[in-house]
Amino acid sequence: MSLANPEDIRANNMTKKIKRILFVCVENATRSQMAQGFGEAFGKGKVEVYSAGSRPSTRINPLATEVMKEKNIDLSGKRPKGLSDLPPVEMDYLITMGCEETCPAVPARKIIDWQIPDPKGKPIDEVRKIRDMLEAKVKALLEEV
C-alpha cells in the first residue's frame, strides 16, 4: 500500500476552492431568495451562496416561503438583504434576475443573466412555476461549477 504524498494532497485541496455564487434580483424577496435556498440545499460543501437585492424589500414574499416549504427548504428565518450586506469578496458567479437598469456592479468572475419573471403579485401557481424554473437553473449551474 502506498501513501499519498502530503504535498500532492495540499495542492489538490487548493485547486478545489469553494465557489461563491451571488443571486441578485430587485427586492431580494422572492427569486433570489428561492435561488439561494436551492443553492444551499443542493450545493452543500461545494459552494457558498449569497443573495441580495438592488432595492431590497422589507420582508420575504410569504408565497416564496410557502412554495419553498413544499420542497423542504425553509425561508422563514430569512430577510431581504441589500448589496451592502454582502461580504467584501469577489464572487465566482453573479446571477442576475430581472434587475434591469439597477443591476449591480459586483466583482465576479462570471456574470449570467437569467430571464426569470418577477413573481411579485402573482398567484401561488405562478410562483410555483417560477420556483421550478429556478430549481432547474440552480441544478444546472451547480453542474457547471
CORNOR-V702857 format. One record per residue. N is the residue number from 0. PHI is phi in whole degrees, 0 to 359 (none if undefined). OMEGA is omega in degrees with one decimal (* if undefined). Layout:
n=N phi=PHI omega=OMEGA
n=N phi=PHI omega=OMEGA
This chain:
n=0 phi=none omega=179.1
n=1 phi=257 omega=178.9
n=2 phi=265 omega=178.7
n=3 phi=290 omega=176.9
n=4 phi=289 omega=-179.0
n=5 phi=303 omega=178.9
n=6 phi=293 omega=177.1
n=7 phi=294 omega=179.5
n=8 phi=297 omega=178.9
n=9 phi=299 omega=-179.5
n=10 phi=297 omega=179.4
n=11 phi=295 omega=179.4
n=12 phi=295 omega=-179.5
n=13 phi=291 omega=-179.6
n=14 phi=282 omega=-179.6
n=15 phi=262 omega=180.0
n=16 phi=297 omega=176.3
n=17 phi=296 omega=179.6
n=18 phi=274 omega=177.5
n=19 phi=253 omega=179.5
n=20 phi=238 omega=176.1
n=21 phi=240 omega=175.0
n=22 phi=257 omega=-178.5
n=23 phi=233 omega=168.2
n=24 phi=227 omega=-175.2
n=25 phi=287 omega=-170.7
n=26 phi=260 omega=-175.8
n=27 phi=53 omega=-178.2
n=28 phi=244 omega=-178.1
n=29 phi=219 omega=-172.1
n=30 phi=304 omega=-175.8
n=31 phi=292 omega=176.2
n=32 phi=293 omega=178.9
n=33 phi=295 omega=179.1
n=34 phi=298 omega=177.6
n=35 phi=299 omega=178.6
n=36 phi=301 omega=177.8
n=37 phi=294 omega=179.7
n=38 phi=299 omega=178.8
n=39 phi=292 omega=-178.2
n=40 phi=291 omega=-174.5
n=41 phi=267 omega=-173.7
n=42 phi=249 omega=-177.8
n=43 phi=311 omega=177.2
n=44 phi=78 omega=-176.7
n=45 phi=254 omega=-175.7
n=46 phi=218 omega=165.7
n=47 phi=256 omega=-174.6
n=48 phi=240 omega=179.0
n=49 phi=229 omega=170.7
n=50 phi=216 omega=179.4
n=51 phi=201 omega=176.8
n=52 phi=238 omega=177.0
n=53 phi=288 omega=172.8
n=54 phi=221 omega=-171.2
n=55 phi=298 omega=176.0
n=56 phi=284 omega=177.4
n=57 phi=266 omega=180.0
n=58 phi=205 omega=175.9
n=59 phi=288 omega=175.6
n=60 phi=299 omega=-178.7
n=61 phi=302 omega=177.4
n=62 phi=293 omega=176.5
n=63 phi=297 omega=178.1
n=64 phi=299 omega=-178.2
n=65 phi=295 omega=-176.6
n=66 phi=287 omega=177.0
n=67 phi=286 omega=176.3
n=68 phi=299 omega=176.8
n=69 phi=298 omega=178.0
n=70 phi=258 omega=-179.4
n=71 phi=62 omega=175.0
n=72 phi=240 omega=-173.6
n=73 phi=262 omega=175.5
n=74 phi=258 omega=-171.4
n=75 phi=299 omega=-179.7
n=76 phi=267 omega=-176.3
n=77 phi=273 omega=174.3
n=78 phi=220 omega=176.6
n=79 phi=297 omega=-179.9
n=80 phi=234 omega=174.7
n=81 phi=261 omega=-179.7
n=82 phi=298 omega=179.8
n=83 phi=289 omega=177.8
n=84 phi=276 omega=-177.1
n=85 phi=280 omega=174.8
n=86 phi=292 omega=-178.1
n=87 phi=280 omega=-179.5
n=88 phi=229 omega=176.0
n=89 phi=282 omega=177.0
n=90 phi=272 omega=174.4
n=91 phi=281 omega=-179.8
n=92 phi=227 omega=171.1
n=93 phi=246 omega=179.6
n=94 phi=252 omega=179.1
n=95 phi=257 omega=-178.7
n=96 phi=222 omega=171.2
n=97 phi=71 omega=179.3
n=98 phi=269 omega=175.1
n=99 phi=39 omega=-174.7
n=100 phi=290 omega=-178.2
n=101 phi=263 omega=-179.2
n=102 phi=300 omega=-171.8
n=103 phi=280 omega=170.9
n=104 phi=260 omega=179.9
n=105 phi=256 omega=177.8
n=106 phi=299 omega=179.8
n=107 phi=209 omega=178.0
n=108 phi=287 omega=-178.8
n=109 phi=219 omega=179.6
n=110 phi=246 omega=-178.4
n=111 phi=231 omega=176.1
n=112 phi=256 omega=175.7
n=113 phi=263 omega=177.2
n=114 phi=275 omega=-179.5
n=115 phi=249 omega=-179.6
n=116 phi=300 omega=177.1
n=117 phi=283 omega=-178.8
n=118 phi=278 omega=-176.7
n=119 phi=303 omega=178.2
n=120 phi=79 omega=-178.8
n=121 phi=272 omega=176.6
n=122 phi=291 omega=-173.9
n=123 phi=302 omega=179.3
n=124 phi=297 omega=176.8
n=125 phi=291 omega=178.3
n=126 phi=296 omega=176.4
n=127 phi=298 omega=178.8
n=128 phi=297 omega=178.8
n=129 phi=294 omega=175.9
n=130 phi=304 omega=-178.1
n=131 phi=293 omega=174.3
n=132 phi=299 omega=-179.8
n=133 phi=296 omega=179.2
n=134 phi=302 omega=-179.6
n=135 phi=295 omega=-179.0
n=136 phi=292 omega=178.7
n=137 phi=295 omega=178.2
n=138 phi=300 omega=179.0
n=139 phi=295 omega=178.1
n=140 phi=298 omega=-179.7
n=141 phi=295 omega=174.3
n=142 phi=293 omega=179.1
n=143 phi=292 omega=-177.9
n=144 phi=294 omega=*
